[in-house]
Amino acid sequence: MKPILKIAALLVFALALAGCSDSSNNRGQDLKISVDFTTFVQNEIQRTADDREPVNINNLEFSFNDQDNEQAFDNLF
């Protein structure tokens, strides 16, 4: 099930990135990518390699879809 979750997260990330692009010349604006916070955290915790690259979160805009879900992170621990 974990590979499916990773593929789904990458697909959502790619679609969000593609949806943010347009043909206008708004170079002064930062490109914000909307990311589900729960999915982001779960993916980061699963990435355990000591030599992995850090994740740049400066242009990420997190959405908190699991605010009322007390079990959102139960499968991590």
NORRA-V319841 format. One line per field, one symbol per residue. ss: DSSP state (H for helix, E for strand, L for the rest). phi: phi as a letter, one per 20 degrees, with the letter a starting at -180 (. if undefined). burial: + if it has 24 or more other C-alpha atoms within 12 Angstrom, else -. A space follows every 50 residues. Layout:
BEGIN
ss = ???
phi = ???
burial = ???
END
This chain:
BEGIN
ss = LHHHHHHHHHHHHHHHHHHHLLLLLLLLLLLLEEEEHHHHHHHHHHLLLL LLLLLLLLLEEEELLLLLLLLLLHHHL
phi = .ffffffffffffffffffeebefdeffefeedecffffgffffffedff dfffeedfdedfddedfeefegdffec
burial = --------+---+-------------------++++-+++--+------- ---------------------------
END
